[in-house]
Each structure stands twice: as structure tokens, then as C-alpha cells.
């Protein structure tokens, strides 16, 4: 199986470990992620400026994938929402579709809507499946408490993303359960990290970020796991800058889900780029590895039968 691998703009430059760890994980299941140099920005920066300028880049990306005969796998939540939005608009607006296809024709491209847009979590859940993931495990975690943060764009608007239940997402929890980690229930898991406000209202952006850090720590998290690249940048880069200003505050280290799963699949930490996470130090890596053990699930205790 092959996918056209859409990484967006931030990941190849600022979070390369997200792409390398995802590629390494999918390789374990014989799924090839094809890097497409012709892919451009998803169009999100133009979202609130010009609707047509926002839609066209994603339509072009889908037309490129269609020409290659591949569906698109996305690891950036923002890009995922943009591509899904563009697909939705093109299905409903035939006039716009004809207009944009006129522009694409200059590059010998055409959008017909055949390409499917899949988030990497959905691909793991549907194409691989939790049973197959478990059968490939080399290790499993014990006594590792993590808080996940989904980000805004993967769950909402749900009629566009169609990823999962916006209020009670189960895909992420079922995938996390394969690794043996304890995914904590905490308030910020479905809330905004504040990244969208950076550069517009930095004070509010940092306030929202601080709320997430304090909330995750209060829940008992050893690490926080963002599924969104912007959440990762907030928690892994902005958090460190904030803590640098106030050294008395405790840093909450950040891990990516493909890094967690990759360790369980027997992939080494360097190949997963764990040391590239700004909030991770050598002691964290040793701590994480010390919690790995045989891939045995904890069995639920059965109540003994009461004698008649």
C-alpha cells in the first residue's frame, strides 16, 4: 500500500522527527509514504484573507495526488482540515470547481474528487488496525502516564473532518491503548493550545498554553502527547522559552505518538528523533526506555464464582 505523504510547511522544517517517526512506523506495516516534491502549502495562511486563494492550493495538491493515482496521508491537523475543507467545497460548488480546474489545466492537472484524504491516525486505525499493531509489538509500556491534546482542526468542524466523535474521540484512545500507556482524562485534551493567537495576542496565547501545562501536570502526566504540529510547537518550543524565563516552573516533556508507538515496535529512539524534541533530555529517554517491557496486556481480574 502507498500514500502520497503530505507533511505541510512546518513539519519538514521545524518538526522533522514527526515525519521520520511516522514513516518508520508505517514501514513496519509495509505501507510506503511517498514524498511528493510538487506538493505546496495547504493554503491555510490565506484562510481569512481570500476564500478562493485558500481553497486552490489544496485542490492543486489533490490534483497532483490524483495524477499519481494515490490517496493522501496527512500528519498536520491544520493541513488535514484544509484539504478536507477544499474537497467539501469542490463537491458542492461546481462553478468554483470549473474555475479552479481552468487554472490547474495550465499545469496539465485536473481535480475530479477521486482522491481520499486520510489522517495518519485513521490510516493506522482502519488500514492497519489495533489487532495487527498488537501482533507487531516488541515492547509495551507500563506505569507511563500521558496526557494527549488533540488540537482544534482534527475534530472540528466534524461535518468537514469526519475524523471521529468530536466530543468523545475513540480512535486516539484505542491506538494509545496498544502501547500500554495510561491516557489520562483531563480538561485540556480537546481544547485550543493557543498557537493560533501567537503574534496576534501573545499574552493570551501563552495563558492558554500555561493552562494546558498546569492541567496536564495536575492530572499526573509524565509526558504530554500532541497530535497537532502547532500544538507540538507550542508545547515543545514556546513552553521551553516560557520556562527559561521562570526557571522555578517544571518543564512538561513532549512526545509524539509515532515515537511512543515506534518504541513499542522495536524502533530505536534515534531513528524516531526523540532527542530532537526540545523538551526531552537524556534522562527522559532513559526513563521512557526503562518502562518498556514484554508486550503482554494486563488481564482483567475475573470474579471467582460464589459457591452455591
C-alpha positions as CSV (number, residue, x, y, z in Angstrom):
1,X,0.0,0.0,0.0
2,X,1.2,3.5,-0.8
3,X,0.1,7.0,0.2
4,X,1.2,10.4,-1.1
5,X,2.7,11.8,2.1
6,X,1.5,15.4,2.9
7,X,3.6,17.0,5.6
8,X,2.7,20.6,5.2
9,X,5.1,23.5,5.7
10,X,6.0,23.4,9.4
11,X,6.9,19.7,9.8
12,X,9.7,19.4,7.2
13,X,11.5,22.4,8.6
14,X,10.6,22.5,12.3
15,X,9.4,19.1,13.3
16,X,11.2,16.7,11.0
17,X,11.0,14.0,13.7
18,X,7.2,13.8,13.2
19,X,7.7,12.8,9.6
20,X,10.6,10.4,10.2
21,X,8.9,8.6,13.1
22,X,5.7,8.3,11.2
23,X,7.5,6.9,8.1
24,X,9.4,4.4,10.3
25,X,6.1,3.2,12.0
26,X,4.2,2.7,8.7
27,X,7.2,0.9,7.2
28,X,6.7,-1.8,9.9
29,X,3.3,-2.5,8.3
30,X,4.5,-2.4,4.7
31,X,2.9,0.9,4.0
32,X,5.0,3.3,1.9
33,X,4.7,7.0,2.4
34,X,5.7,8.7,-0.9
35,X,7.3,12.2,-0.5
36,X,5.9,14.5,-3.3
37,X,8.2,17.4,-4.0
38,X,5.5,19.2,-6.1
39,X,3.1,19.5,-3.1
40,X,2.6,23.1,-2.0
41,X,1.2,24.8,1.2
42,X,-2.3,23.7,2.1
43,X,-3.5,27.3,1.8
44,X,-4.3,27.8,5.4
45,X,-2.5,31.2,5.8
46,X,-4.9,32.7,3.2
47,X,-8.0,31.3,5.1
48,X,-9.2,34.6,6.5
49,X,-8.0,36.7,3.6
50,X,-9.4,35.2,0.4
51,X,-11.5,32.0,0.3
52,X,-10.5,31.1,-3.3
53,X,-6.8,31.6,-2.5
54,X,-7.3,29.3,0.5
55,X,-9.0,26.5,-1.5
56,X,-6.9,26.5,-4.6
57,X,-3.6,25.2,-3.1
58,X,-5.3,22.2,-1.5
59,X,-7.2,21.5,-4.7
60,X,-3.9,21.6,-6.6
61,X,-2.3,19.1,-4.1
62,X,-5.2,16.7,-4.6
63,X,-4.9,17.0,-8.3
64,X,-1.2,16.1,-8.1
65,X,-2.0,13.0,-6.0
66,X,-4.8,12.1,-8.4
67,X,-2.4,12.2,-11.3
68,X,-0.1,9.9,-9.3
69,X,-3.0,7.5,-8.6
70,X,-2.5,7.9,-4.8
71,X,-4.6,8.9,-1.9
72,X,-3.2,11.5,0.6
73,X,-2.0,10.7,4.1
74,X,-1.7,13.8,6.3
75,X,0.2,14.3,9.6
76,X,-0.5,18.0,10.1
77,X,-4.0,18.6,11.6
78,X,-4.3,22.1,10.0
79,X,-3.4,20.7,6.6
80,X,-5.8,17.8,7.1
81,X,-8.7,20.3,7.8
82,X,-7.7,22.4,4.9
83,X,-7.7,19.5,2.4
84,X,-10.9,18.2,3.8
85,X,-12.5,21.7,3.5
86,X,-11.3,22.1,-0.1
87,X,-12.7,18.7,-1.0
88,X,-16.1,19.6,0.6
89,X,-16.3,22.9,-1.2
90,X,-15.4,21.4,-4.5
91,X,-18.2,18.8,-4.2
92,X,-20.8,21.4,-3.5
93,X,-19.7,24.3,-5.8
94,X,-19.5,23.1,-9.4
95,X,-18.9,26.7,-10.7
96,X,-15.8,27.1,-8.5
97,X,-14.6,23.6,-9.4
98,X,-14.7,24.5,-13.1
99,X,-12.9,27.8,-12.5
100,X,-10.1,26.2,-10.5
101,X,-9.8,23.3,-13.0
102,X,-9.3,26.0,-15.6
103,X,-6.3,27.3,-13.6
104,X,-5.0,23.8,-13.0
105,X,-5.1,23.0,-16.7
106,X,-2.1,25.3,-17.2
107,X,-0.1,22.7,-15.4
108,X,-1.8,19.7,-17.1
109,X,-3.6,18.9,-13.8
110,X,-7.3,18.2,-13.1
111,X,-9.3,17.8,-10.0
112,X,-12.1,15.2,-10.2
113,X,-12.6,14.4,-6.5
114,X,-11.3,10.8,-6.6
115,X,-8.6,11.3,-4.1
116,X,-9.2,10.4,-0.4
117,X,-7.7,12.4,2.4
118,X,-6.7,10.4,5.4
119,X,-5.2,11.5,8.7
120,X,-2.3,9.2,9.8
121,X,-4.3,8.2,12.9
122,X,-7.2,7.0,10.8
123,X,-4.9,5.1,8.5
124,X,-3.3,3.3,11.5
125,X,-6.8,2.6,12.9
126,X,-8.5,1.5,9.7
127,X,-5.8,0.3,7.3
128,X,-3.6,-1.4,9.9
129,X,-5.9,-2.0,12.8
130,X,-5.2,-2.4,16.5
131,X,-5.0,-6.2,16.3
132,X,-2.3,-6.1,13.7
133,X,-0.5,-3.4,15.7
134,X,-0.5,-5.6,18.8
135,X,0.8,-8.6,16.7
136,X,3.8,-6.5,15.7
137,X,4.7,-5.2,19.2
138,X,8.2,-5.9,20.6
139,X,7.6,-3.9,23.7
140,X,4.8,-2.4,25.7
141,X,4.8,0.4,28.3
142,X,4.0,0.0,32.0
143,X,3.4,2.8,34.5
144,X,3.6,5.6,31.9
145,X,1.0,8.3,32.4
146,X,0.5,10.7,29.4
147,X,-1.9,13.5,28.6
148,X,-2.9,13.8,25.0
149,X,-4.0,17.1,23.3
150,X,-5.9,16.7,20.0
151,X,-5.8,20.2,18.8
152,X,-8.6,22.2,17.1
153,X,-8.5,21.2,13.5
154,X,-8.7,17.4,13.6
155,X,-12.1,17.2,15.4
156,X,-13.9,20.4,14.3
157,X,-15.9,21.1,12.3
158,X,-16.8,17.5,12.4
159,X,-19.0,17.6,9.3
160,X,-15.9,18.6,7.4
161,X,-13.1,16.5,9.0
162,X,-15.3,13.4,9.7
163,X,-12.4,12.1,11.8
164,X,-14.2,10.8,14.9
165,X,-16.6,11.9,17.5
166,X,-15.7,15.5,18.3
167,X,-16.7,15.1,22.0
168,X,-15.6,11.6,22.8
169,X,-12.9,10.6,20.3
170,X,-12.2,6.9,20.5
171,X,-9.6,6.3,17.7
172,X,-6.8,8.0,19.6
173,X,-7.6,6.2,22.8
174,X,-7.7,2.8,21.2
175,X,-4.4,3.4,19.4
176,X,-2.8,4.6,22.6
177,X,-4.1,1.5,24.5
178,X,-2.0,-0.7,22.2
179,X,1.2,0.8,23.7
180,X,0.2,0.2,27.3
181,X,0.3,3.8,28.3
182,X,-2.3,5.3,30.7
183,X,-4.1,8.1,28.8
184,X,-5.3,10.5,31.5
185,X,-8.7,12.2,31.4
186,X,-8.1,15.9,31.7
187,X,-9.8,19.1,30.8
188,X,-7.5,20.4,28.1
189,X,-7.4,17.3,25.8
190,X,-9.9,18.8,23.4
191,X,-9.1,22.5,23.9
192,X,-7.0,25.0,21.9
193,X,-3.4,25.2,22.8
194,X,-3.2,29.0,21.9
195,X,-1.0,28.6,18.9
196,X,-3.4,30.4,16.6
197,X,-3.1,33.6,18.7
198,X,0.7,33.7,18.6
199,X,1.8,37.0,17.0
200,X,-1.7,38.5,17.5
201,X,-2.1,38.3,21.2
202,X,1.0,36.7,22.7
203,X,-0.2,37.2,26.3
204,X,-3.4,35.2,25.7
205,X,-1.6,32.6,23.6
206,X,0.8,31.9,26.5
207,X,-2.1,32.0,29.0
208,X,-3.8,29.2,27.1
209,X,-0.6,27.2,26.8
210,X,0.1,27.6,30.5
211,X,-3.4,26.3,31.3
212,X,-2.7,23.2,29.3
213,X,0.7,22.6,31.0
214,X,-0.7,23.1,34.5
215,X,-3.8,21.0,33.7
216,X,-1.8,18.1,32.3
217,X,0.6,18.1,35.3
218,X,-2.2,18.3,37.8
219,X,-3.7,15.2,36.1
220,X,-0.5,13.4,36.8
221,X,1.1,13.3,33.4
222,X,4.7,12.3,32.9
223,X,4.6,13.5,29.3
224,X,2.2,15.3,27.0
225,X,1.4,13.9,23.6
226,X,0.1,16.4,21.0
227,X,-1.4,15.1,17.7
228,X,-1.2,18.6,16.1
229,X,2.0,20.1,14.8
230,X,1.1,23.5,16.0
231,X,0.3,22.1,19.5
232,X,3.7,20.4,19.4
233,X,5.5,23.7,18.6
234,X,3.6,25.4,21.4
235,X,4.4,22.7,24.0
236,X,7.9,21.8,22.8
237,X,9.2,25.2,21.8
238,X,7.2,28.0,23.3
239,X,6.9,26.1,26.7
240,X,10.7,25.9,26.9
241,X,11.0,29.6,26.2
242,X,8.5,30.4,28.9
243,X,10.2,28.1,31.4
244,X,13.5,29.7,30.5
245,X,12.1,32.9,31.7
246,X,10.9,31.4,35.0
247,X,13.3,28.6,36.0
248,X,11.3,27.6,39.1
249,X,8.5,26.1,36.9
250,X,8.7,22.5,35.9
251,X,9.0,21.6,32.3
252,X,6.5,19.1,30.9
253,X,8.3,17.0,28.3
254,X,6.7,16.3,24.9
255,X,6.5,13.1,23.0
256,X,4.8,12.4,19.6
257,X,2.5,9.4,19.2
258,X,4.6,7.8,16.4
259,X,7.6,8.0,18.8
260,X,5.7,6.1,21.5
261,X,4.4,3.5,19.1
262,X,7.7,3.3,17.4
263,X,9.5,2.3,20.6
264,X,6.9,-0.4,21.1
265,X,7.5,-1.7,17.6
266,X,11.2,-2.0,18.3
267,X,12.4,1.1,16.5
268,X,15.4,2.8,18.2
269,X,15.0,6.3,19.7
270,X,17.4,7.9,17.3
271,X,15.5,6.7,14.2
272,X,12.4,8.2,15.9
273,X,14.1,11.5,16.5
274,X,13.1,11.6,20.2
275,X,16.2,13.6,21.1
276,X,15.1,16.3,18.6
277,X,12.1,17.2,20.9
278,X,13.3,20.3,22.6
279,X,11.8,19.4,26.0
280,X,13.3,15.9,26.0
281,X,16.7,15.3,27.7
282,X,18.9,12.2,28.1
283,X,17.3,11.3,31.4
284,X,13.8,11.4,29.8
285,X,14.9,8.9,27.1
286,X,16.4,6.6,29.7
287,X,13.2,6.9,31.8
288,X,10.9,6.1,28.8
289,X,13.0,3.1,27.8
290,X,13.1,1.8,31.4
291,X,9.3,1.5,31.3
292,X,9.3,-0.8,28.2
293,X,8.7,-4.5,28.8
294,X,7.3,-7.6,27.1
295,X,4.2,-6.9,25.0
296,X,1.7,-8.5,27.4
297,X,-1.6,-6.9,28.1
298,X,-2.9,-6.7,31.6
299,X,-5.7,-9.2,32.0
300,X,-8.8,-8.1,33.8
301,X,-9.4,-9.9,37.0
302,X,-12.4,-12.2,36.9
303,X,-14.6,-12.6,39.9
304,X,-14.5,-16.0,41.4
305,X,-17.7,-17.9,41.3
306,X,-19.6,-17.9,44.6
307,X,-20.2,-21.4,45.9
308,X,-23.8,-22.4,46.0
